[in-house]
Amino acid sequence: MRPSTSKRRFRATITNPTSSPPSRRSTHDVFISFRGVDVRNTFVDHLHSTLGRKRVIGFRDDDNMDDSNVGENVDQRILRAIEDSSSYVVVLTRNYGSSAWCLDELVHIMRCSRHNWGRRSRIFPIFYHVTPEDVSSGCYEDDFDQHKRRYTYERVDGWLRALAWIVGISGWVVTSGQYVQSMPVCHVCLNLFCLHLATIGINSIHLDIDIYSEK
């Protein structure tokens, strides 16, 4: 049985403190990287729908919602979407490290965020029912034992470097009993709007987000 929820509304006014000219708009405001089996119909759905209501253009790989559709190699459509995004949400979960597809996404996100192509970018790690310590030491150990037997050293080493990079970025840790879906969504939405105020030429906006808490 799913837990009952109560709803509150979060309101904020965001002002762009800079006067820099607008930069070129990316195709997508944010790319969401996640493992479907862990967050199907939960956090990612809530995040994506909330962003859409606030007119933030998010890219979510819908094939990833059903793991049976995901192969071992990330396809060019996904790589182009990563390149055409100005910000990234990486939802790290218990099974994220078992997916070659997700790990390849993460490597490409790392590369794109470093090159940046003249655009501002922002990374939002969400540690969903895991901690940064879990990810960096132990959580994916068995997965990587299998990866080392199956894939090349260069590919596995790239995955490990990408995980070490993402763990070093400040993010949200979401555990059971907290505002499991809503508080990280508020954080991401607020920061995305701050990043893109200059891009869309708006000095300030009012933002309402519904917060759902578990009972």
Helices and strands as residue ranges (DSSP letters): E 5-15, E 30-33, H 36-39, H 43-53, E 58-60, G 62-65, G 67-69, H 76-83, E 87-92, G 96-98, H 100-115, G 116-118, E 122-128, H 132-136, H 141-150, H 153-167, E 172-174, H 182-200, E 204-214
